């Protein structure tokens, strides 16, 4: 890791992002339960004992400028899970773009499930065979209406989205 790197840790189903200041500190945007504030903490406090990764992206600014951009936003309290979270903050500092792949992925998954409902009348899919045969790994094909598949996909995507939000809130309470 180096000064100006966009770094992140894995926290269950979500990731938490920040900017490495190159001096053993990290500037990151904490969630609402922690005051929704952009703060500067030690690298080890940011890492919480977890592996820290560098997010690969096209950096638009120099390392010094990235850190300056992060420092200018210290103490802001405008956290919003969907439009101004820790990943939005780190991307804005490094690229000038306010993006969150986590938010984009959860919204895309929800829309994909709903869009699938407009497909064919029946869709062929593989499912476990009934009874003992299914228990030992045999499968069969079944014809299901796409709305059943779409509803299942939308519910699964919605569950992931809700879990992402809840984990974020629970995790931020620890700070």
N, C-alpha and C positions, 0 to 999 in steps of 0.2 A: 504494500500500500504506500501511496505517496501523497504529498500535498496536493489538494484539489481533486482527489479521487472521489467519485460518487460511490459510496460503500453501502452495504446493506447486510442485515442478518435475517435468518429465517426464524420466524416465531410461529410455529404451528403451520397453519394454512396461509399465513400472510408474511410479508417481509417488511422490515423497518429500515428506512433509508436515512443517510446523512452525508455530510461532506467532511472528509478528512482534512484537518487544518495543517497537518504535517508537523505538529509540535506535541503530539500525544493527546490532542483533543479533537472532538467531533461536534459539528453544529448540525442539529436535527430538529425536526418539528414534532413535538409530542402531541398526543391526542387530547381530546377534551377533558377526560378525567384528570389529566396531569396539568390542566390549565390551558391546553391548546396553544402553548407558547413555543416559539423557536428558542432553543437553548444551546449553550455550549457546555459539554460535559467531557469527562475524561474518556479516552478510548475504551478503557475497560468497563466503565459504566455503560457506555453505548453498547458494547459487545454482550454484556450480561452473561459472560462465560461461553458464548456461542461462537461458532466460526464466522469470521467476517469476510465478505466477498466484495470484489470490485465489480460494479455494474459496467458491462461493456457498452459504450455508446460513443457517438461522435461528439467529442468535446469541441465546443465552439470557442471557448475562452481559455486563456493561459491559467495555470495552476494558481498564480497570485490573484488573478481577476476572479476566479471561481470562489476563492476564500473571501475576497473583498465583498463579492455579491452576497455570500452567506452572512458575513458579519453585519452588513447593512440591514439585514432583516432580523437580527437578534431581538428578542423580546416581543416580536409581533404576536398577537393573540387571535388570529383569524382562522383557526383550524376548521376544516370541513372535510369529512371523510371522502366525499365524492368530487370535490372541486379544488381543495387546497390541503392535501395531506402531506406526509413526509416525503413521499415519492415525487409529488408535484414540486415541492420545494427543491429537492436535490436536482431534479431535471431542469428546473428554471435556472438554478445556479450554474449548471454545467453546459447547458445547450441553449438557454434562452426560451425554451419551449416548456409549457406547463402540461406535462403528460403524466399519467399514472397507468402503467400497464396492468396493474392489479384491478383498477376500476374498469378499464376498458375491457379486460377479459371477462369480468363478471357480468357486465352489461351485454357483451356479445353473446355469452352463453345463454343468458335469459332470452334474448331475441331469437337466437337460433332455435331454441325449443319451441317458441311460439310460431316461427316461420314454418317449421316442419309440419304444422297442422294443416297447411294448405296443399299437401302432397296428394298422392294417389289414394284410392279408396281402401286398399289393403296393401300392406308391406310384408314381404317375407322376411322372417328373422329366425335365428337359431336360438333355441331355448333348451334348458336341461330336460331330458326325457323324464317321464313320470316314474314315480316309485323307485325301486331298487336300481333300475338301469340308470336313472339320473344321478343317484347317489354315487355310482361308480364311474361317472364321467360320460355316459352316453348322452347324445343330444338329438333333437329332432327339429324340424322346421315348423313354424307356425305362421299363420297369416293374421296380422294384427292391423287394426285401423291406425293410420298414422296419427290420428288425434290421441290415441292411447300412448303411443311412443312420444309424441310431442309433449303431452301433459306430463309424462314421466320425466322427460328431459328438462322441461321448464321447472318442475318441482325440484329436481335434483340441482339445477343451476340456482334456483332461488334459495335452496337450503345451503349451498356453498356460499352464496352471497351473504345470507343472514349469518352463517357461521363466521365468515370473514369479518363482518361488522362487529359481532359479539366478541370474537377473540381480540379484535383491535381495542374494543372498549375495556375488556377485562385486563388485557395486558397493560393498557395505559393507566389503569387504576394502581398498578404496582409502582408507578413513578410518582 
